[in-house]
Amino acid sequence: MPPAPPRTDSGQVPGPRRRTAWADGVDELRAAATTEPGRLRMIGALLALLVLAFGGVGAWQVADRAAAADDVVERSQPLSARAADIYRSLADADTTAAGGFLAGGEESGATQRRYADDLATAAELLVKASADSRGSDRADAQIAKLNRGLPRYAGLVETARTNNRQGLPLGGAYLRYANDQMRRELLPAARALYDAENDRLAADYDAARAWPWFAVAAGVPAIGALGWAQRRNFRRTNRVFNRGLLAATAASLAALMWLVAGHTVARAGLSDAQERGARSLRVLNEARIDSLQARGDENLTLVARGAVLTGDQKDFYEAGFRRGMQDLVGAGRRGDTSGGSRLGTALTLADDEAGRRPVQDALRHVRQWQERHAEARAADDRGDYDRALAKVIGGDRPTRESFDRVDAALRRALAHEQQEFRSAADGGRAALGGLAAGAAVLAVLGAVGAVLGIGRRLSEYR
């Protein structure tokens, strides 16, 4: 008699063991791998997968870099420029308030309008900056600080003006207090906002220029596998070309070459925009701010009349003017541009005559400004306050005229460099245009070609 079948603890005879779908699939693949048609099907599927993976990764990385390049042109750089405009508006308002105070009851309507326009511009730009900060904690903190401090500053200036019109000496104290608030609170906050936006711009530059290494790493194995498949086909059939595989290889090579060439051109354009355009803009913005602060210090030297001193008992505002001039044009009285001065650096960065000419004009007018300022200081030191006042805000070759010419030259230089930046950045991001879609289309064509090429071989077994 045959032995009795084994029973479970419950006394039941177990049924046959059921196989999983995974095990069945593995067996089918193992069986298919023992035949040439099966191997060809596996090769075709693998080739299609590699080519599609290359196209997908390439499209993803290119789209990511194109979005970063768009951010550089459309968001980050405009935000940086807007932050610089906030700083300049505040500095110009402070300078204009001091100049109007010197004029006393003769303050012109143009001066009053310029001051009001500066404050209105700063307030408007702060609203826009708040809307576009996109959750940046650094930017939001500085915007909030500026929004709190701006009304207090305006109130102090109005009090100073009221006292000045009434001939009360207390007006000078209020104006100095307003200037102190501008220096200690508003301008540092505006500078921090400007630095935050520049950091964001640098991050977008880095993202836009980063090499698409994952795409390259996916493309090389895909092209290598296609080459191997064609060599295998040649060794087994002695046929030199397989049209499908050849088309797949050509499509993949075209995608890879387009990816590398397009990104190389984009990097070059964006690097040029950063090195020549964005860097020049930053230096010129700082030069203009230096000139504004120097002009404010020059005015306040006559307002304070020695009432505010440095630690070594020098006139505080005259010392500030000299520091501003040194930052602007270097240590030399005649506008020497050595030693990393703002205008010297701007002149070095300008890469064409149209960019150099306004910077050279600014340098010439700064030299003139320094000479006229020296004459005003000499008159003030002799006790001739009226003569000194005339040399600063009057009609006898005043320093005001020199400052206005410096400011106008810097505005022209900024407009030129802004145009240079936009041209280079647009050229860089244009190189990425259509590349993501092109990589995806070429990948699909390559996958279809690989499948058709393998299908051609399979048809010989039917």
C-alpha positions in Angstrom: 0.0 0.0 0.0 1.2 3.5 -0.7 2.0 5.6 2.3 -0.8 7.8 3.7 -0.6 11.5 2.7 0.6 13.8 5.5 -2.0 15.6 7.5 -2.1 18.9 9.3 -2.7 19.4 13.0 -6.4 19.6 12.3 -6.4 16.3 10.5 -6.9 17.7 7.0 -4.8 16.8 4.0 -2.9 19.9 2.6 -3.6 20.9 -1.0 -0.9 21.6 -3.6 1.3 24.7 -2.9 0.2 27.8 -4.9 2.8 29.8 -6.9 3.0 33.6 -6.7 2.7 35.8 -9.8 6.2 37.0 -9.1 7.6 33.5 -9.2 5.8 32.8 -12.4 7.2 35.9 -14.0 10.7 35.1 -12.9 10.3 31.6 -14.5 9.0 33.1 -17.7 11.9 35.5 -17.9 14.4 32.8 -17.2 12.8 30.7 -19.9 12.8 33.6 -22.4 16.4 34.3 -21.7 17.4 30.9 -23.0 16.1 31.8 -26.5 17.2 34.5 -28.9 13.7 36.0 -29.4 13.3 36.2 -25.7 16.7 37.9 -25.3 15.9 40.4 -28.0 12.6 41.3 -26.3 14.5 41.9 -23.1 17.1 44.0 -24.9 14.5 46.1 -26.6 12.6 46.8 -23.4 15.9 47.7 -21.6 17.0 50.0 -24.5 13.6 51.8 -24.5 13.7 52.2 -20.8 17.2 53.7 -20.8 16.4 56.1 -23.6 13.2 57.3 -22.0 14.9 57.7 -18.6 17.6 59.8 -20.3 14.9 62.0 -21.9 12.9 62.3 -18.7 15.8 63.3 -16.5 17.2 65.6 -19.2 13.8 67.4 -19.6 13.4 67.7 -15.8 16.9 69.1 -15.2 16.7 71.5 -18.2 13.3 72.8 -17.1 14.6 73.3 -13.6 17.5 75.4 -14.9 15.3 77.3 -17.3 13.0 78.2 -14.5 16.0 79.4 -12.4 17.2 81.5 -15.4 13.8 83.1 -15.7 13.9 83.9 -12.0 17.2 85.6 -12.5 15.8 87.9 -15.2 12.2 88.3 -14.1 12.3 88.1 -10.3 15.7 88.1 -8.5 17.5 90.9 -10.3 14.4 93.2 -10.4 14.0 92.6 -6.6 17.7 93.5 -6.1 17.3 96.6 -8.2 14.2 97.5 -6.2 16.0 97.1 -2.9 18.8 99.4 -4.2 16.1 101.9 -5.2 14.7 101.8 -1.7 18.2 102.5 -0.3 18.8 105.3 -2.8 15.4 106.9 -2.1 16.0 107.0 1.6 19.5 108.4 1.2 18.3 111.0 -1.3 15.4 112.0 1.0 17.9 112.6 3.9 20.2 114.5 1.7 17.4 116.7 0.2 16.0 117.4 3.7 19.4 118.6 4.8 19.8 120.8 1.7 16.3 122.3 2.1 17.0 123.0 5.8 20.1 125.0 4.8 17.9 127.1 2.5 15.7 128.0 5.5 12.6 129.9 4.5 13.8 130.0 0.9 13.5 126.2 0.4 12.3 125.8 -3.2 9.2 123.9 -4.3 11.5 121.6 -6.3 13.3 120.6 -3.2 10.1 120.0 -1.3 8.7 117.9 -4.2 12.0 115.9 -4.4 11.9 115.0 -0.7 8.2 114.1 -0.9 8.8 112.0 -4.0 11.6 110.2 -2.4 9.5 109.2 0.6 6.6 108.2 -1.6 8.9 106.1 -3.8 10.4 104.3 -0.8 6.9 103.6 0.6 5.6 102.3 -2.7 8.7 100.1 -3.3 8.4 98.7 0.2 4.8 97.6 -0.6 6.0 95.9 -3.8 9.0 94.3 -2.0 6.7 92.9 0.7 4.4 91.4 -1.9 7.3 89.8 -3.8 9.4 88.6 -0.9 7.9 85.1 -1.1 8.3 84.2 2.5 11.9 85.3 2.9 12.3 85.9 6.7 15.3 88.1 6.2 13.6 90.3 3.7 10.3 90.5 5.7 12.1 91.5 8.9 13.9 94.4 7.2 10.7 95.5 5.4 8.8 95.6 8.7 11.6 97.6 10.3 11.5 100.1 7.4 7.7 100.4 7.5 7.9 101.2 11.3 10.8 103.7 11.0 9.8 105.7 7.9 6.8 107.6 9.5 8.9 108.5 12.5 11.7 109.8 10.4 9.2 111.9 8.3 7.7 113.3 11.5 11.1 114.4 12.8 12.0 116.1 9.5 8.7 118.0 9.5 9.3 119.2 13.1 12.8 120.3 12.1 11.3 122.2 9.1 8.6 123.9 11.2 11.2 125.1 13.8 13.5 126.2 11.0 10.9 128.3 9.4 10.2 130.0 12.7 13.9 130.7 13.1 14.2 128.5 16.2 17.6 126.7 16.6 15.9 123.6 17.9 15.2 122.7 14.3 18.8 121.8 13.7 18.7 119.4 16.7 15.6 117.7 15.3 17.2 117.4 11.8 20.3 115.8 13.3 18.1 113.4 15.3 16.3 112.5 12.1 19.6 112.0 10.3 20.8 109.8 13.2 17.7 107.6 12.9 18.3 107.3 9.2 21.9 106.3 9.7 21.3 103.9 12.6 18.0 102.3 11.6 16.6 102.9 8.2 19.7 102.8 6.0 21.1 99.6 7.8 17.7 97.9 7.3 17.6 99.0 3.7 21.1 97.7 3.2 20.2 94.3 4.9 17.2 94.1 2.5 19.5 94.8 -0.4 22.0 92.1 0.7 19.2 89.6 1.2 17.9 90.2 -2.4 21.5 89.9 -3.7 21.9 86.6 -1.9 18.7 85.4 -3.5 20.0 86.5 -6.9 23.3 84.7 -6.4 21.4 81.5 -5.5 19.2 81.7 -8.6 22.4 82.2 -10.7 23.9 79.1 -9.1 20.8 77.1 -9.8 20.6 78.2 -13.4 24.2 77.5 -14.2 24.5 74.1 -12.4 25.5 71.4 -14.8 22.8 68.8 -15.5 25.0 65.9 -14.3 22.1 63.5 -13.7 21.0 63.9 -17.4 24.5 63.4 -18.7 24.9 60.3 -16.4 21.7 58.9 -17.8 22.5 59.7 -21.4 26.0 58.1 -21.6 24.7 54.6 -20.5 21.8 54.9 -22.9 24.0 55.6 -25.9 26.5 53.0 -24.7 23.8 50.4 -24.6 22.5 51.3 -28.1 26.1 50.9 -29.4 26.4 47.6 -27.7 23.1 46.4 -29.2 24.2 47.3 -32.7 27.6 45.6 -32.2 25.8 42.5 -31.0 23.4 42.6 -34.0 26.4 42.9 -36.4 28.2 40.0 -34.8 25.2 37.7 -35.0 23.9 38.7 -38.4 26.9 40.3 -40.2 24.7 43.3 -41.0 26.4 46.6 -40.5 23.3 48.8 -39.9 20.0 48.3 -38.1 17.9 51.3 -39.1 15.9 51.4 -36.0 18.8 51.2 -33.6 20.8 53.7 -35.8 17.9 56.2 -35.6 17.7 55.6 -31.8 21.4 56.2 -31.4 21.2 59.4 -33.6 18.3 60.8 -31.6 20.0 60.1 -28.3 23.3 61.6 -29.4 21.4 64.7 -30.7 19.7 65.1 -27.4 22.9 64.7 -25.4 24.8 67.2 -27.7 22.0 69.7 -27.6 21.9 69.4 -23.8 25.6 70.0 -23.4 25.8 72.7 -26.1 22.7 74.5 -24.9 23.7 74.5 -21.3 27.3 75.7 -22.2 25.9 78.7 -24.1 23.4 79.4 -21.3 26.2 79.3 -18.6 28.3 81.6 -20.7 25.5 84.1 -21.1 24.4 84.0 -17.5 28.0 84.2 -16.3 28.5 87.3 -18.5 25.3 88.8 -17.1 26.6 88.2 -13.6 30.2 89.3 -14.0 29.6 92.3 -16.2 26.0 93.3 -15.7 24.9 92.4 -12.2 28.3 93.1 -10.6 28.6 96.4 -12.4 25.1 97.3 -11.3 25.9 96.6 -7.7 29.1 98.7 -7.7 27.3 101.6 -9.4 24.4 101.4 -6.9 26.9 101.6 -4.1 28.8 104.4 -5.7 25.5 106.4 -6.1 24.7 105.7 -2.4 28.2 106.9 -1.4 27.7 110.1 -3.3 24.3 110.7 -1.7 25.6 110.1 1.8 28.6 112.3 1.1 26.3 115.1 0.0 24.1 114.7 3.1 27.2 114.9 5.3 28.3 118.0 3.5 25.0 119.7 4.1 24.9 118.6 7.7 28.4 120.0 8.3 26.9 123.5 7.9 23.7 122.6 9.8 25.5 121.2 12.9 28.4 123.8 12.7 30.7 121.6 14.8 28.1 120.6 17.3 28.6 116.8 16.6 32.1 115.5 17.0 33.9 112.2 16.5 35.8 110.4 19.3 39.0 112.2 18.3 37.2 115.6 18.4 36.8 116.0 14.7 33.7 117.3 12.9 31.5 114.2 12.6 29.8 115.1 9.3 33.0 116.3 7.7 34.7 113.0 8.6 31.7 111.2 7.1 32.1 113.3 3.9 35.8 112.3 3.6 35.0 108.6 4.2 32.4 108.8 1.4 34.8 110.4 -1.0 37.4 107.8 -0.2 35.0 105.0 -0.8 33.8 106.7 -4.0 37.1 107.6 -5.7 40.0 106.4 -3.5 42.5 108.2 -1.2 43.7 110.8 -3.6 42.2 114.3 -3.4 42.2 114.5 -7.2 39.9 111.5 -7.6 42.6 108.8 -7.7 40.8 105.5 -8.6 43.3 103.2 -6.9 42.7 101.1 -3.8 39.4 99.5 -4.8 37.3 102.6 -5.1 33.7 102.3 -6.3 34.2 104.3 -9.5 37.6 102.7 -10.1 36.0 99.3 -10.0 33.1 100.4 -12.1 35.5 101.7 -14.7 37.3 98.4 -14.7 34.1 96.4 -15.1 32.7 98.6 -18.0 33.5 96.6 -21.1 32.6 99.2 -23.8 33.0 102.9 -24.4 29.3 103.5 -23.8 29.7 102.0 -20.3 33.0 103.8 -19.5 32.0 107.3 -20.6 29.5 108.0 -17.9 31.8 106.6 -15.2 34.6 108.8 -16.5 32.2 111.8 -16.4 31.3 110.9 -12.8 35.0 110.8 -11.9 35.6 114.2 -13.4 32.7 115.8 -11.6 33.8 114.2 -8.3 37.2 115.9 -8.6 35.4 119.2 -9.3 33.1 118.5 -6.3 36.1 117.9 -4.0 37.8 121.2 -5.1 34.6 123.2 -4.5 34.1 121.5 -1.1 37.6 122.5 -0.1 36.8 126.1 -0.9 33.6 125.9 1.1 35.4 124.4 4.1 38.1 127.1 3.9 35.5 129.8 4.0 33.7 128.2 6.9 37.0 127.8 8.8 37.6 131.6 8.3 34.2 132.2 9.9 32.6 133.3 6.6 29.5 131.1 7.0 27.5 132.9 4.2 30.3 132.3 1.7 30.5 128.7 2.7 26.7 128.3 2.4 26.9 129.9 -1.1 29.6 127.4 -2.1 27.4 124.5 -1.0 23.9 125.5 -2.1 24.2 128.9 -3.7 24.8 130.1 -7.3 28.6 130.6 -7.2 29.8 127.3 -8.7 28.3 125.4 -5.7 29.0 121.8 -4.8 25.3 121.1 -5.3 25.9 121.5 -9.1 28.8 119.1 -9.0 26.8 116.5 -7.0 23.9 116.8 -9.4 26.3 116.1 -12.3 27.8 113.1 -10.5 24.3 111.7 -9.8 23.2 112.2 -13.4 26.3 110.4 -14.7 25.8 107.5 -12.4 22.2 107.2 -13.5 23.3 107.0 -17.1 25.9 104.3 -16.2 23.2 102.3 -14.3 20.8 102.5 -17.3 23.5 101.2 -19.6 24.6 98.4 -17.4 21.0 97.3 -16.8 20.6 97.0 -20.5 23.8 95.0 -20.8 22.6 92.7 -18.0 19.3 92.1 -19.7 20.9 91.4 -23.1 23.4 88.9 -21.7 20.8 87.2 -19.4 18.2 87.0 -22.2 20.8 85.4 -24.5 21.7 82.9 -21.8 18.2 81.8 -21.0 17.3 81.7 -24.7 19.8 78.9 -25.1 17.6 76.7 -22.8 14.4 77.6 -24.7 12.8 74.5 -26.2 15.5 72.2 -24.9 13.3 70.4 -22.3 10.6 69.7 -24.8 13.2 68.8 -27.5 14.9 66.3 -25.1 11.6 64.6 -24.4 10.6 64.4 -28.0 14.0 63.0 -29.1 13.9 60.4 -26.2 10.5 59.2 -27.4 11.8 59.0 -31.0 14.9 57.1 -29.7 12.8 54.6 -27.7 10.5 54.0 -30.7 13.5 53.5 -33.0 15.0 51.0 -30.5 11.8 49.0 -30.3 11.4 49.0 -34.1 15.0 48.0 -34.6 14.6 45.1 -32.2 11.2 44.3 -33.8 12.9 44.0 -37.2 15.2 41.3 -35.8 12.3 39.5 -34.1 10.4 39.3 -37.4 13.1 37.1 -38.7 12.1 34.4 -36.2 8.4 34.3 -37.2 
